[in-house]
Amino acid sequence: FRVKSSEIYKSRKKPERKIPTSASRDRPIPSFQAFNAQTFDFLDLLDANNNRDWFNEHRRDYERQVLQPALDSIIAMAPVLAKISTRFDAIPIRQCGSLMRAYRDTRFAMDQTPYKTNIGVQFSAFCR
């Protein structure tokens, strides 16, 4: 008696996934304004002064105007993301979270500026 692997695969029960209904998708997404003019002004200043000395002098400005609003936006996205998919997480932490680091890897880059001048956020299942 021999069973084909394709028959085993077909006979396996697939886990039930909750698919959002059209009613839940039609609800308005709550408005949230995390980033303001100060955030973008800081990023413009960082672009003009992209060096470690300047960044260290303005680290508190970075934390107040860029880091905290980015973490707040991740927190605000968590319930919206949960409605879309159970596979992705909004993790509002700096290490192994949804917020990408501000430091660039310059080892093999032509551009040797040490800091990113954008805010990177990712929602994935990478820290489970």
Secondary structure as GFF3:
##gff-version 3
##sequence-region A 1 128
A	DSSP	alpha_helix	5	11	.	.	.	ID=ss1
A	DSSP	alpha_helix	22	26	.	.	.	ID=ss2
A	DSSP	alpha_helix	37	48	.	.	.	ID=ss3
A	DSSP	alpha_helix	52	57	.	.	.	ID=ss4
A	DSSP	alpha_helix	59	62	.	.	.	ID=ss5
A	DSSP	pi_helix	63	67	.	.	.	ID=ss6
A	DSSP	alpha_helix	68	84	.	.	.	ID=ss7
###
